[in-house]
Amino acid sequence: MSKGIGRTAYKPVGVLLGLAAGALAGTIFRQVWKATAGDGEAPNPTDEDRRWGEILAAAALQGAIFSVVRAAVDRGGAVGVRRLTGRWPD
């Protein structure tokens, strides 16, 4: 099997997994924010009634959750493609 086939097989999978990862990360972030901050909505960066610390904490938490979920989903997708094609996607 050529090197390009693994890459070609992974592209559509990667797009779908990226969308799923974003949705999953958003859901996880909302649940974690609600559990830790005690209020239902994460602060909007332009909300003048919210403190800087709260805005930056929410952004850092959201970024960390998104990065971890995206890495896990990307890695799982690559493993799946290798199982199907016998090659690791590049």
Summary of the structure (lengths in Angstrom):
residues: 90
radius of gyration: 17.7
end to end distance: 13.8
largest distance: 58.5
contacts: 227
relative contact order: 0.23
helix: 77%
strand: 0%
